[in-house]
Amino acid sequence: MTDPRIEKLADVVVNYSCAVKAGDNLLLEAIDVPHSFTKAVVQRVFKAGGRPLVLLKSNEVMRALMMSGTREQWETIAAVERAQMEKMQCYIGARGNANVSELSDVPSDKQRIYEETVFDKVHREIRVPKTRWVVLRWPSPSMAQMAEVSTEAFEEFFFNVCTLDYGKMSKAMQPLKRLMERTDKVRLKGPRDTDLTFSIKGMPAIACDGRVNIPDGEVFTAPVRDSVNGVIRYNSPTIYRGVTHNDVCFTFKNGKIVEATSTATQKLHEVLDSDEGSRYIGEFAIGFNPYCTKPMKDILFDEKIAGSIHFTPGNCYEDANNGNKSSIHWDIVMLQTPEVGGGEIWFDNRLIRKDGRFVDPDLLALNPENLK
């Protein structure tokens, strides 16, 4: 008998996130996830009248392909997967990993080839703008180790955070969306030397309520590209291209990252030198998922932490388009909770959130006790 938590999660991603209806083609890209979840998704797609397709992948196999693959090979893979994606109305990306550092020794030029072929041509150009999609991690002992909890405790956390009442959250986040869309100047203050200013004037704000990411719980926009000035020192660990970075610090001048350091500064600059857009910001987001309370080196969870923001070097999203284009999109998180020294968000000289808690009367429903 299938774990009822798996059945509930399959129901959320198929019927809420993707809203599968009769005649829809849905691609499930299952990377190192148990067949019990894959089967539960397939059964629910059939029940909704859709047509499920399944693509099974492995991170170990992906590493072998990336280590030896040529651009011509990846162009072929991208062409095949793009043709498949073009026939889809819905997409679920379920991503497990027995070893979160599986790709850490793949050279950056090899990783860039994958990003510029499969990721750009299949996902960025087709899947993101043209399908109803959702991506989620799958809990593993490796993730539990990163979170420094037992496997059982991590699984319990995972299913709680992934199956909360996203309909309730959706209603609570609408005032924040409206407020962001009428805001010009933003100021972020945080622990140590963080003091950053930028404009979001005229930019759309997107409420993320479980329809494209599980877990979810953020509203994002993008800064006016050349408006960012000051310093941000992130206080959450972050993994990119398999490398862990702590204490990432950026200094901005007229939108561009002009100084950058971390505990892996050389690797940091390899990413930031990917192309011109990689030193500019493509996303600014505010997180408030009540079950996400501390970093665990997995961005799908960490960017939703209640009391956090993320400020993202690289490509912008089409729905909040500030014109910045890049082969990278690196969500890096800064907490503003009392445990790490607090912090503030100001919109047009008005205090919106202090020490991780919303203080604006219209936004109190987004504080953790009101979302659980």
LINKA-V176246 format. One record per run of one state. SS is the DSSP state (h for helix, s for strand, l for the rest). FROM is the first residue (numbers start at 1). TO is the last residue. If there is no record, write none. Layout:
BEGIN
ss=SS from=FROM to=TO
ss=SS from=FROM to=TO
END
This chain:
BEGIN
ss=l from=1 to=3
ss=h from=4 to=17
ss=l from=18 to=24
ss=s from=25 to=31
ss=l from=32 to=34
ss=h from=35 to=47
ss=l from=48 to=50
ss=s from=51 to=57
ss=l from=58 to=58
ss=h from=59 to=68
ss=l from=69 to=70
ss=h from=71 to=85
ss=l from=86 to=89
ss=s from=90 to=95
ss=l from=96 to=107
ss=h from=108 to=130
ss=l from=131 to=131
ss=s from=132 to=137
ss=l from=138 to=140
ss=h from=141 to=147
ss=l from=148 to=150
ss=h from=151 to=162
ss=l from=163 to=165
ss=h from=166 to=181
ss=l from=182 to=184
ss=s from=185 to=190
ss=l from=191 to=194
ss=s from=195 to=199
ss=l from=200 to=205
ss=s from=206 to=208
ss=l from=209 to=212
ss=s from=213 to=214
ss=l from=215 to=217
ss=s from=218 to=221
ss=l from=222 to=228
ss=s from=229 to=233
ss=l from=234 to=237
ss=s from=238 to=240
ss=l from=241 to=242
ss=s from=243 to=245
ss=l from=246 to=248
ss=s from=249 to=253
ss=l from=254 to=255
ss=s from=256 to=261
ss=l from=262 to=264
ss=h from=265 to=272
ss=l from=273 to=275
ss=h from=276 to=279
ss=l from=280 to=280
ss=s from=281 to=287
ss=l from=288 to=288
ss=s from=289 to=289
ss=l from=290 to=298
ss=h from=299 to=302
ss=l from=303 to=304
ss=s from=305 to=305
ss=l from=306 to=307
ss=s from=308 to=314
ss=l from=315 to=317
ss=h from=318 to=320
ss=l from=321 to=328
ss=s from=329 to=330
ss=l from=331 to=332
ss=s from=333 to=335
ss=l from=336 to=337
ss=h from=338 to=340
ss=l from=341 to=342
ss=s from=343 to=347
ss=l from=348 to=349
ss=s from=350 to=354
ss=l from=355 to=356
ss=s from=357 to=358
ss=l from=359 to=360
ss=h from=361 to=366
ss=l from=367 to=367
ss=h from=368 to=371
ss=l from=372 to=372
END
